[in-house]
Amino acid sequence: MSLTPTACTNPHASELQRLDSAHFIHPFTDHGDLATRGSRVIERAEGIYVWDSEGHRMLDGMSGLWCVNAGYGRKELAEAAYQQMLKLPFYNSFFQTTNEPAVRLATKLASLAPAVSGPTGNWRFDHVFFSSSGSESNDTNVRMVRRYWDLKGQPQRKVIISRHNAYHGSTMAGASLGGMSGMHAQGDLPIPNITHIGQPYFFENALPGESEADFGLRAARWLEEKILELGADKVAAFIAEPVQGAGGVIIPPATYWPEIQRIVDQYGILLVSDEVICAFGRLGHWFAYEKFGYRPDLVTFAKAVTSGYIPLGGVMVGGRVAQTLIDQGGEFNHGYTYSGHPTACAVALANLELMERENLPGRVKDDIGPYLAQRYAELNDHPLVGVAETCGFVAGLVLVKSKTRGADGRMQLFPEDLAVGMKCRAHCFKNGLIMRAVGDRMIIAPPLTMTHAQIDELVGLIRQVLDLTLAELKAAGHWG
């Protein structure tokens, strides 16, 4: 097989590539294409950098997969896993059984999640259901939401509304909750009683002359229109990411979330905040609902709770849902082998203590987040960049063919089949930067441990790969 963009000169790595092609089915991968290229073998990592088998260092602008918030090489997290595995590597949480790390972690998470208050009630997030991933956690949300309405004597409330281009996992329920057409096309998705509305993406969906504030209100009211179309007595919940991650770092206007809150309050439906990406400091707060000021009933978490060092996920269960399940529900027939896994919970505890000690959420809010916003905004002057925007420590930019707006008020985009985002991503990898392409939108979510100098390095690398992408487009006659 040909291994040309990622051919290995290291014999050990070449053998790994061969075995990988022969045996390892990767997530979200065209394996026919992968077989002609060969996998990139990542061998080690430290801080914000990873090294491949050829010794190339890359700045990891994606924190692994939105998860290594505390950076690589944190020995205290490895030590926490080691010590717990020596003492109690695993035991289940079934059969009226618990373990100390799970209890301590649930208590810690409850202390970090701010209480909410509003016209429909006040509640804390005193209860946690553990899983191993965000996908499992969102499956849990479906079960909890529908069980809640059964116990409330409204079993007809089954419909859960989500958004197009949202990502809520890859299980049958998670992929159904997500709004990605490519995922729905495989596996007869979505499953029944899950439907979708438009995403609050100003760049793509704003009307000519419409302000961001007005668009935010209009986008939120798509939820109200859907509720009225279905019948409010049929709708159980609305689920959404505070900022859409895998969909391309879609940052809603400031008016969006307050209007969403008004709507869910008015029609009495539950609100699920999927914070698998946005929690644990990513947006400058422990949980993102605090930043945007809304009141969820359930909060999905995973990824950065352990900084990705070991799989763990869960759901923060707000007071009104938790008390209904506990007081009226009897046995909740749902759970996983690894719910409350002691080693995973021990690593999460060590990780949260590390993040508190280093004040990583505060650094994002008051220091490195504003600095990233300042430096990232400078990319707006690049000929390829239609808009560059940040929120906390996530950022996205749109590659455009022309910034001149047409009669519809929009900039000119590249033809989809030209795959300019993938061309840009290829230049990223070749030049020591890991940056993700979502169509022609390039996104980052770096570790929260970055210094100002490293942010300068990051922005410099992005500008370099933008220049290389532009030069490639010009050489191929796709520019000007």
C-alpha positions as CSV (number, residue, x, y, z in Angstrom):
1,M,0.0,0.0,0.0
2,S,1.1,3.6,-0.6
3,L,1.8,5.6,2.6
4,T,2.5,8.9,0.9
5,P,1.4,11.6,3.0
6,T,2.2,9.9,6.2
7,A,4.8,7.4,5.1
8,C,7.0,6.2,8.1
9,T,10.8,5.8,7.9
10,N,10.7,4.3,11.4
11,P,10.4,0.5,10.8
12,H,8.5,0.0,14.1
13,A,5.9,2.6,13.0
14,S,5.7,1.2,9.5
15,E,4.7,-2.2,11.0
16,L,2.1,-0.4,13.2
17,Q,0.7,1.2,10.1
18,R,0.4,-2.2,8.4
19,L,-1.3,-3.8,11.4
20,D,-3.5,-0.8,11.8
21,S,-4.8,-1.1,8.3
22,A,-5.3,-4.8,8.7
23,H,-7.2,-4.8,12.0
24,F,-8.2,-1.4,13.4
25,I,-11.5,0.1,12.3
26,H,-11.3,3.8,13.2
27,P,-14.2,6.1,14.1
28,F,-15.4,8.5,11.4
29,T,-13.0,7.2,8.8
30,D,-13.0,6.2,5.1
31,H,-11.0,3.0,5.5
32,G,-10.4,2.6,1.8
33,D,-8.8,6.1,1.7
34,L,-6.9,5.4,5.0
35,A,-5.4,2.2,3.5
36,T,-3.8,4.3,0.7
37,R,-2.3,6.8,3.2
38,G,-1.4,5.0,6.4
39,S,-2.3,6.2,9.8
40,R,-0.3,8.9,11.5
41,V,1.3,7.2,14.5
42,I,1.4,9.5,17.6
43,E,4.0,8.3,20.1
44,R,4.2,10.8,22.9
45,A,2.9,14.2,24.3
46,E,3.9,16.9,26.7
47,G,2.1,20.1,27.6
48,I,0.4,21.3,24.5
49,Y,2.5,19.3,22.0
50,V,2.4,15.8,20.5
51,W,5.1,14.0,18.6
52,D,4.6,11.5,15.8
53,S,6.7,8.4,15.0
54,E,8.9,10.5,12.7
55,G,9.8,12.9,15.5
56,H,7.6,15.7,14.1
57,R,6.3,18.0,16.9
58,M,2.8,19.4,16.5
59,L,1.0,22.0,18.5
60,D,-2.3,20.3,19.5
61,G,-4.9,22.9,18.8
62,M,-7.7,20.5,19.5
63,S,-6.7,19.2,23.0
64,G,-6.8,15.7,21.7
65,L,-10.6,15.7,20.9
66,W,-11.7,18.7,23.0
67,C,-10.7,16.9,26.2
68,V,-7.0,17.4,27.3
69,N,-7.9,20.7,29.1
70,A,-5.1,20.3,31.7
71,G,-2.5,19.5,29.0
72,Y,-0.4,16.4,28.5
73,G,2.1,14.8,30.9
74,R,0.4,15.5,34.2
75,K,2.1,12.9,36.4
76,E,-0.4,13.4,39.2
77,L,-3.2,12.1,37.1
78,A,-1.2,9.0,36.2
79,E,-0.3,8.5,39.8
80,A,-4.0,8.8,40.9
81,A,-4.8,6.0,38.4
82,Y,-1.9,3.9,39.6
83,Q,-2.7,4.2,43.3
84,Q,-6.4,3.5,42.8
85,M,-5.7,0.5,40.5
86,L,-3.5,-1.0,43.2
87,K,-6.2,-0.6,45.8
88,L,-9.5,-1.1,43.9
89,P,-9.2,-1.1,40.1
90,F,-12.8,-1.8,39.5
91,Y,-16.1,-2.6,41.2
92,N,-19.6,-2.0,40.0
93,S,-22.2,0.3,41.4
94,F,-25.1,-2.1,41.1
95,F,-26.7,-4.1,43.9
96,Q,-26.7,-1.2,46.5
97,T,-22.9,-0.9,46.2
98,T,-20.6,2.1,46.0
99,N,-17.0,3.1,46.2
100,E,-15.2,6.0,47.7
101,P,-13.8,7.7,44.5
102,A,-17.3,7.8,43.0
103,V,-18.9,9.2,46.1
104,R,-16.1,11.8,46.5
105,L,-16.4,12.8,42.8
106,A,-20.2,13.1,42.9
107,T,-19.8,15.4,45.9
108,K,-17.1,17.4,44.2
109,L,-19.1,17.9,41.0
110,A,-22.2,19.0,43.1
111,S,-20.0,21.6,44.8
112,L,-18.7,23.0,41.4
113,A,-22.1,23.2,39.6
114,P,-23.8,26.5,40.4
115,A,-27.4,26.4,41.6
116,V,-30.0,28.0,39.4
117,S,-33.1,30.1,40.2
118,G,-35.9,31.5,38.2
119,P,-39.7,31.9,37.9
120,T,-40.2,28.1,37.4
121,G,-38.2,27.2,40.5
122,N,-34.8,27.0,42.2
123,W,-32.6,23.9,42.2
124,R,-29.2,22.6,42.8
125,F,-27.3,19.9,40.9
126,D,-26.8,17.7,44.0
127,H,-27.0,14.4,42.1
128,V,-24.8,12.8,39.5
129,F,-25.3,9.8,37.2
130,F,-22.0,8.3,35.9
131,S,-21.3,6.8,32.5
132,S,-18.1,6.4,30.4
133,S,-18.8,8.9,27.7
134,G,-20.9,11.8,26.4
135,S,-22.8,9.4,24.1
136,E,-23.8,7.2,27.0
137,S,-24.7,10.3,29.1
138,N,-27.0,11.6,26.4
139,D,-28.7,8.2,26.1
140,T,-29.2,8.5,29.9
141,N,-30.8,11.9,29.3
142,V,-33.4,10.4,27.0
143,R,-34.2,7.8,29.6
144,M,-34.4,10.3,32.5
145,V,-36.5,12.8,30.6
146,R,-39.1,10.3,29.5
147,R,-39.2,8.7,32.9
148,Y,-39.7,12.1,34.5
149,W,-42.8,12.8,32.4
150,D,-44.1,9.3,33.0
151,L,-43.9,9.9,36.8
152,K,-45.5,13.3,36.3
153,G,-48.5,11.6,34.7
154,Q,-47.8,13.0,31.2
155,P,-46.5,9.9,29.4
156,Q,-47.4,11.5,26.0
157,R,-44.5,14.0,26.5
158,K,-41.9,12.0,24.6
159,V,-40.5,14.3,21.8
160,I,-37.1,15.7,22.4
161,I,-36.1,18.7,20.2
162,S,-32.5,19.3,19.2
163,R,-30.7,21.3,16.4
164,H,-29.5,20.6,13.0
165,N,-25.7,20.2,12.9
166,A,-25.6,19.5,16.6
167,Y,-23.4,16.7,17.9
168,H,-24.6,14.6,20.9
169,G,-22.7,11.4,20.4
170,S,-22.6,8.3,18.2
171,T,-24.9,5.8,19.9
172,M,-28.4,5.3,18.4
173,A,-29.9,7.8,20.8
174,G,-26.9,10.2,20.8
175,A,-26.6,10.2,17.0
176,S,-30.4,10.8,16.7
177,L,-30.3,13.7,19.1
178,G,-27.4,15.1,17.0
179,G,-28.4,16.8,13.9
180,M,-25.7,15.7,11.4
181,S,-27.2,14.5,8.2
182,G,-24.3,12.2,7.4
183,M,-24.8,10.3,10.6
184,H,-28.6,10.1,10.1
185,A,-28.1,8.6,6.6
186,Q,-26.5,5.5,8.2
187,G,-28.6,3.4,10.5
188,D,-32.1,4.7,9.9
189,L,-31.8,7.7,12.2
190,P,-33.1,9.6,14.0
191,I,-35.1,7.2,16.1
192,P,-38.8,8.1,16.7
193,N,-39.8,11.2,18.8
194,I,-36.6,13.2,18.1
195,T,-36.7,16.2,15.9
196,H,-34.6,19.2,15.0
197,I,-34.6,22.9,14.4
198,G,-32.1,25.3,12.8
199,Q,-28.8,26.2,14.4
200,P,-28.0,29.7,15.7
201,Y,-25.3,30.3,13.1
202,F,-25.3,34.0,12.2
203,F,-22.7,33.8,9.4
204,E,-24.8,31.2,7.5
205,N,-28.4,32.0,8.5
206,A,-28.7,35.8,9.0
207,L,-31.0,37.8,6.7
208,P,-29.6,40.7,4.8
209,G,-29.2,43.6,7.2
210,E,-30.2,41.6,10.2
211,S,-28.3,42.3,13.4
212,E,-26.8,39.6,15.5
213,A,-29.2,40.4,18.3
214,D,-32.2,40.2,16.1
215,F,-31.0,36.9,14.6
216,G,-30.4,35.4,18.0
217,L,-34.0,36.1,18.9
218,R,-35.3,34.7,15.6
219,A,-33.2,31.6,15.9
220,A,-34.4,30.9,19.4
221,R,-38.0,31.3,18.3
222,W,-37.5,28.4,15.9
223,L,-37.9,26.3,19.0
224,E,-41.2,27.9,19.9
225,E,-42.5,27.3,16.3
226,K,-41.5,23.6,16.6
227,I,-43.2,23.3,20.0
228,L,-46.4,24.8,18.6
229,E,-46.2,22.6,15.5
230,L,-45.9,19.4,17.6
231,G,-48.2,20.5,20.4
232,A,-46.7,21.6,23.7
233,D,-48.2,18.6,25.5
234,K,-46.1,16.2,23.4
235,V,-42.7,17.9,23.9
236,A,-40.5,16.6,26.7
237,A,-37.3,18.5,26.4
238,F,-34.9,20.7,24.3
239,I,-31.3,19.6,24.2
240,A,-28.4,21.9,23.0
241,E,-24.7,22.5,23.3
242,P,-24.0,26.0,24.8
243,V,-21.6,26.5,21.9
244,Q,-21.8,23.8,19.1
245,G,-18.5,22.1,19.0
246,A,-18.2,19.4,16.3
247,G,-20.6,21.4,14.2
248,G,-17.9,24.0,13.7
249,V,-17.7,26.1,16.9
250,I,-21.1,27.8,16.3
251,I,-21.3,30.6,18.9
252,P,-24.8,31.8,19.5
253,P,-25.6,35.6,19.7
254,A,-26.0,37.0,23.2
255,T,-29.8,37.2,22.8
256,Y,-30.2,33.5,22.0
257,W,-30.0,31.7,25.4
258,P,-32.2,34.1,27.3
259,E,-35.0,33.7,24.7
260,I,-34.6,29.9,24.8
261,Q,-35.0,30.0,28.5
262,R,-38.2,32.1,28.2
263,I,-39.6,29.6,25.7
264,V,-38.9,26.4,27.8
265,D,-40.4,28.2,30.8
266,Q,-43.5,29.2,29.0
267,Y,-44.2,25.8,27.6
268,G,-43.0,23.8,30.6
269,I,-40.4,21.6,28.9
270,L,-37.1,20.4,30.3
271,L,-33.8,21.9,29.2
272,V,-30.7,19.7,28.7
273,S,-27.4,21.4,28.4
274,D,-24.9,19.2,26.6
275,E,-21.5,20.4,28.0
276,V,-19.3,17.5,27.0
277,I,-17.1,20.1,25.3
278,C,-18.0,23.3,27.1
279,A,-17.7,22.3,30.8
280,F,-14.6,22.4,33.0
281,G,-13.1,25.7,32.1
282,R,-13.4,25.6,28.3
283,L,-15.6,28.8,28.3
284,G,-14.1,30.3,31.4
285,H,-16.5,28.7,33.9
286,W,-16.8,25.3,35.5
287,F,-20.1,24.9,33.6
288,A,-21.1,26.9,30.6
289,Y,-24.7,27.4,31.6
290,E,-23.4,29.9,34.2
291,K,-21.7,31.9,31.4
292,F,-24.8,32.2,29.3
293,G,-27.2,32.5,32.3
294,Y,-29.7,29.8,31.6
295,R,-31.2,27.2,33.9
296,P,-30.9,23.6,32.6
297,D,-32.5,20.6,34.3
298,L,-29.8,18.1,33.1
299,V,-26.2,18.8,32.2
300,T,-24.2,16.3,30.2
301,F,-20.4,16.1,30.9
302,A,-17.5,13.9,29.9
303,K,-14.1,14.5,28.2
304,A,-12.4,17.2,30.3
305,V,-13.7,15.9,33.6
306,T,-10.5,13.7,33.5
307,S,-8.7,15.8,30.9
308,G,-9.1,12.8,28.6
309,Y,-6.7,10.7,30.6
310,I,-9.3,8.0,31.2
311,P,-12.9,7.6,29.9
312,L,-15.6,9.1,32.2
313,G,-18.9,10.8,31.6
314,G,-22.1,11.6,33.4
315,V,-25.2,13.7,33.9
316,M,-25.6,16.4,36.5
317,V,-29.3,16.0,37.6
318,G,-31.1,19.1,38.7
319,G,-33.3,19.2,41.7
320,R,-36.8,18.9,40.2
321,V,-35.8,15.9,38.0
322,A,-33.7,14.2,40.7
323,Q,-36.4,14.5,43.4
324,T,-39.1,13.2,41.1
325,L,-37.0,10.1,40.2
326,I,-36.0,9.5,43.8
327,D,-39.3,10.2,45.5
328,Q,-41.7,8.7,43.0
329,G,-39.7,6.5,40.6
330,G,-38.8,3.3,42.4
331,E,-36.1,1.4,40.6
332,F,-34.6,3.3,37.6
333,N,-33.9,0.5,35.1
334,H,-30.8,2.0,33.5
335,G,-27.1,1.8,34.1
336,Y,-23.7,0.8,32.8
337,T,-21.0,-1.6,33.9
338,Y,-18.6,1.3,34.3
339,S,-21.0,3.7,36.1
340,G,-18.9,5.2,38.9
341,H,-15.7,3.3,37.8
342,P,-13.4,3.8,40.8
343,T,-10.2,4.4,38.8
344,A,-11.8,6.8,36.4
345,C,-13.4,8.7,39.3
346,A,-10.0,8.9,41.1
347,V,-8.4,10.4,38.1
348,A,-11.3,12.9,37.7
349,L,-10.9,14.0,41.4
350,A,-7.1,14.5,40.9
351,N,-7.8,16.4,37.6
352,L,-10.4,18.8,39.2
353,E,-8.1,19.5,42.1
354,L,-5.4,20.3,39.7
355,M,-7.7,22.6,37.7
356,E,-8.7,24.4,40.9
357,R,-5.2,24.7,42.1
358,E,-4.1,26.3,38.8
359,N,-7.4,28.2,38.4
360,L,-7.7,27.1,34.8
361,P,-11.3,28.3,34.4
362,G,-10.3,31.7,35.8
363,R,-7.3,31.9,33.5
364,V,-9.6,31.3,30.5
365,K,-12.1,33.9,31.7
366,D,-9.6,36.7,32.7
367,D,-6.3,36.0,31.0
368,I,-5.7,33.6,28.1
369,G,-9.2,33.7,26.8
370,P,-9.2,37.4,26.2
371,Y,-5.7,37.2,24.8
372,L,-6.7,34.5,22.4
373,A,-9.6,36.6,21.3
374,Q,-7.3,39.6,20.7
375,R,-4.8,37.6,18.7
376,Y,-7.3,35.5,16.8
377,A,-9.3,38.6,15.7
378,E,-6.1,39.7,13.8
379,L,-6.7,36.8,11.4
380,N,-9.8,38.7,10.0
381,D,-7.4,40.6,7.8
382,H,-6.3,37.5,5.9
383,P,-7.8,37.3,2.4
384,L,-9.1,33.8,3.0
385,V,-10.9,34.6,6.3
386,G,-14.5,35.6,6.2
387,V,-14.9,35.8,10.0
388,A,-12.7,34.7,12.9
389,E,-14.3,34.4,16.3
390,T,-13.7,33.0,19.7
391,C,-15.6,32.1,22.9
392,G,-13.5,31.3,25.9
393,F,-11.0,28.8,24.6
394,V,-12.7,27.7,21.5
395,A,-12.4,29.5,18.1
396,G,-13.4,29.2,14.5
397,L,-12.8,30.9,11.2
398,V,-14.5,30.6,7.8
399,L,-12.6,30.2,4.6
400,V,-14.2,32.2,1.8
401,K,-13.5,32.8,-1.9
402,S,-14.3,36.5,-1.6
403,K,-15.2,38.8,1.2
404,T,-17.3,40.9,-1.2
405,R,-20.9,40.5,-0.3
406,G,-23.4,39.6,-3.0
407,A,-27.0,40.7,-3.4
408,D,-28.0,38.3,-0.6
409,G,-25.6,40.0,1.8
410,R,-23.3,37.0,2.0
411,M,-19.6,36.5,1.2
412,Q,-18.8,34.1,-1.6
413,L,-18.0,30.6,-0.5
414,F,-15.8,28.0,-2.3
415,P,-17.6,25.1,-4.1
416,E,-18.1,22.3,-1.6
417,D,-16.4,19.7,-3.8
418,L,-13.2,21.8,-3.7
419,A,-12.8,20.8,0.0
420,V,-10.7,23.9,0.8
421,G,-11.0,23.1,4.6
422,M,-9.3,19.7,4.0
423,K,-6.6,21.4,1.9
424,C,-6.0,23.8,4.8
425,R,-6.0,20.9,7.3
426,A,-3.3,19.1,5.3
427,H,-1.1,22.2,5.5
428,C,-1.7,22.3,9.2
429,F,-0.4,18.8,9.8
430,K,2.6,19.3,7.5
431,N,3.6,22.5,9.4
432,G,3.2,21.4,13.0
433,L,-0.3,22.3,13.8
434,I,-3.4,20.2,14.7
435,M,-6.5,22.2,13.6
436,R,-9.8,20.7,12.7
437,A,-11.8,21.3,9.5
438,V,-15.6,21.2,9.5
439,G,-16.4,21.9,5.9
440,D,-14.6,25.2,5.2
441,R,-14.7,26.2,8.8
442,M,-11.4,25.7,10.7
443,I,-11.7,25.3,14.4
444,I,-9.5,25.0,17.5
445,A,-9.9,24.2,21.2
446,P,-6.4,24.2,22.7
447,P,-5.4,23.0,26.2
448,L,-6.2,25.6,28.9
449,T,-2.6,25.6,30.1
450,M,-1.3,27.7,27.2
451,T,0.9,30.7,27.8
452,H,0.7,34.0,25.9
453,A,3.8,33.0,24.0
454,Q,2.2,29.7,23.0
455,I,-0.9,31.6,21.8
456,D,1.4,33.8,19.7
457,E,2.9,30.6,18.3
458,L,-0.5,29.1,17.6
459,V,-1.8,32.2,15.7
460,G,1.5,32.4,13.8
461,L,1.1,28.8,12.6
462,I,-2.5,29.4,11.6
463,R,-1.5,32.4,9.5
464,Q,1.3,30.4,8.0
465,V,-1.1,27.6,6.9
466,L,-3.6,30.1,5.6
467,D,-0.9,31.6,3.4
468,L,0.1,28.1,2.1
469,T,-3.6,27.3,1.4
470,L,-4.0,30.5,-0.5
471,A,-0.9,29.9,-2.5
472,E,-2.2,26.4,-3.4
473,L,-5.5,27.8,-4.5
474,K,-3.8,30.4,-6.6
475,A,-1.5,27.9,-8.3
476,A,-4.5,25.7,-9.1
477,G,-6.5,28.6,-10.6
478,H,-9.1,28.6,-7.8
479,W,-8.5,32.1,-6.6
480,G,-8.9,35.5,-8.2
